[in-house]
Amino acid sequence: MRLHTLKPREGSTHRSNRFGRGTGSGHGKTSGRGHKGQGSRSGSSTRPGFEGGQMPLARRLPKRGFSNAQFCTEYLPVNLDSLEQHFAAGATVDVAAMRKAGLANGRSDGIKILGVGKLTKKLTVVAHRFSKTAREAIEKVGGVCEQVVRPKAAPRVASKK
């Protein structure tokens, strides 16, 4: 195989339609643009959802509901089997150690230890949250669960005028 013998795969390419090249081409005269109107003019394009100046559907329908997503607390999950795999017995596993080991990547409000897998090593685990099964499993093998308390945001005080 040489560069000069390379060809596109069979059926992967097709000729482009040549518009405005006579009536015999099937795309002559108005070139598939119809007669008159906004879409027939050169440079014409409208954004998706544009309805010709009519009030768009998205604005005709009422707004409904409320999303609390911006205020929710998101935790990165870390399973017990990951702790078993990455840390030696007697180690102190804190948030920085878990991030360094690659167990908790990305932005979040904290780390939550989940009870998936089996733990046989005695570990001191420092995290923001623990599931009930994870806490039981860690304490069962003689480990310690320490919960990090996040400082709460100061309440907003309305200014008096």
Buried (B, 14 or more C-beta within 10 A) or exposed (E): EEEEEEEEEEEEEEEEEEEEEEEEEEBBEEBEBEEEEEEEEEEEEEEEEEEEEEEEEEEEEEEEEEEEEEEEEEBBBBBBBBBBEBBEEEBEBBBEBBBEBEBBEEEBEBBBBBBBBEBEBEBBBBBBBBBEEBBEBBEEBEBEBEBEEEEEEEEEEEEEE
